[in-house]
């Protein structure tokens, strides 16, 4: 059951009745487990892609299957809170929303999505919140005793994917636009080390705001260095007008970006802004676990959305269901230790063979040689195509 916002999910009645309609006793009454969902960005109304809708449908699918297989003996109620945190709002409302979810009785919280909100939230949790929380964010500064990640991207590792992809394509000189933010700075720092490792040279860098502003100055600065390709790093809103600036000067270089690419699934307008870019994400059609989940998703809901969020919710639901099943008791500390017992779950996202594991001081969930892939906007502007996977080091 989803509460707080949006339509309620289906869940079986807590009280069981006999044929005469008489309750079969207090032993059969079950209150659902409460799990919070904290979204720190207000999404625009969906059009071609229903990002949060598909996330919650696949989350429900995982919970329904956990009940059907008796991994769980009671349903899960998801309590939602949505606020406008950074970069467009402020971090304080994120902390307040988390407190509200805990006050509502949630024994685990999913979210927030954005690193710049997650880092102050970690400090808040460690000062006295003490409820396990799994974020989508990519910064390793989020990870701590109570703070876990199923990162929708990783600020530390994505730079190595980007440098490797450029090297595979023979693009050895790159120009980098980076957003003036914690996310942009951390991405750039890690990209520098990755380029050193892959033999790629950063010939120019240009800062840009972390919102959709004119990019003419950035494009001029990068073009002057005559790079083989350009790379954009940051939350992604700073990228939205770069194509416009490129077109104005008649320049069409190869261009790469991070999981900021997935912002395109928030609206058709943003999706079109990524035309011509190669971005990092987690959906790989050659992952048999993910395709089997989509088969069941299609049977349950009548659609087959082939992109990350129809599978991300399932992976998250699997984690939550197993943590609740392993918790002793189903209270915050018990759920914390339940999360540490989640081991080697087959992942619906990532390349074939990706697994999800946590453990003692192991707080980042995805594991595998290449759990992210490269994709681009398809010519129909309605779908995406696979453009590459992490490969071995390219000889210099």
Secondary structure, 3 states (H helix, E strand, C coil): CEECCCCCCCCCCCCCECCCCCECCHHHCCCCEEEEEEECCCCCCCCCCCHHHHHHHHHHHHHHHHHHCCCCCCCEEEEEEECCCCCCCCCHHHHHHHHHHHHCCCCCEECCCCHHHHHHHHHHHHHHHCCCEEECCCCHHHCCCCEEECCCCCCCCHHHHHHHHHHHCCCCEEEEEEECCHHHHHHHHHHHHHHHHHCCEEEEEEEECCCCCCCHHHHHHHHHCCCCEEEEECCCHHHCCHHHHHHHHCCCCEEEECHHHHHHHHCHHHHHHCCCEEEEECCCCCCHHHHHHHHHHHHHHCCCCCCCHHHHHHHHHHHHHHHHHHCCCCCHHHHHHHHHCCCCEECCCCCCCCEECCECCECECEECCCCCEEEEECCCCCCEEEEEECCCCCCC
